């Protein structure tokens, strides 16, 4: 994973610590790989059906970030999320798509680490959370988190991650 960090000209996050045991409400690592590997038709069905609003909190716990930081990056109004959580309802399709996009980014990093070597003890969700807030020269000095509120922005971030794996960083 150090090649990813070096290629993006940022300081790597602290050495990975063993992932904490999955506690109630946290998303297991395999969920991220599953979302990353979903065929487009299945991902579209999930988006159209709406992801449960409570998944925002679960993702924030998995990433070890404050939920408000995540919802700000996703462009989901706090009041809207609170209302949907209280009603145990689903996110809108566009909100669902952005949330699934972050899960797919985490799955992409987890897959990269698995392909590159020993993923034991690597916490992809936490690594992504740290990386998303590092300013990157490739983004004009902006952090990748500032692009998570649109699907095109998420594609750009995913492309940057893929480029680092192949060594084709530009």
Number of C-alpha atoms within 10 A of each C-alpha: 18 11 13 22 16 13 18 22 14 14 11 18 15 8 9 15 11 10 15 9 8 12 11 8 14 17 20 15 18 11 14 26 19 14 20 22 14 13 10 9 9 11 17 15 11 15 21 15 14 18 20 15 24 18 19 24 21 18 23 22 20 23 23 15 16 11 17 15 11 21 20 15 19 24 15 19 11 13 9 11 20 13 12 17 18 10 10 12 15 19 25 16 17 16 23 23 23 23 25 22 25 27 23 22 24 27 24 23 25 25 17 19 18 14 11 11 9 9 16 12 12 18 20 25 28 21 21 22 21 17 20 19 14 19 18 16 13 14 14 8 10 15 18 24 24 19 20 25 22 18 17 12 17 21 15 16 22 19 14 20 21 17 16 20 20 11 12 10 16 10
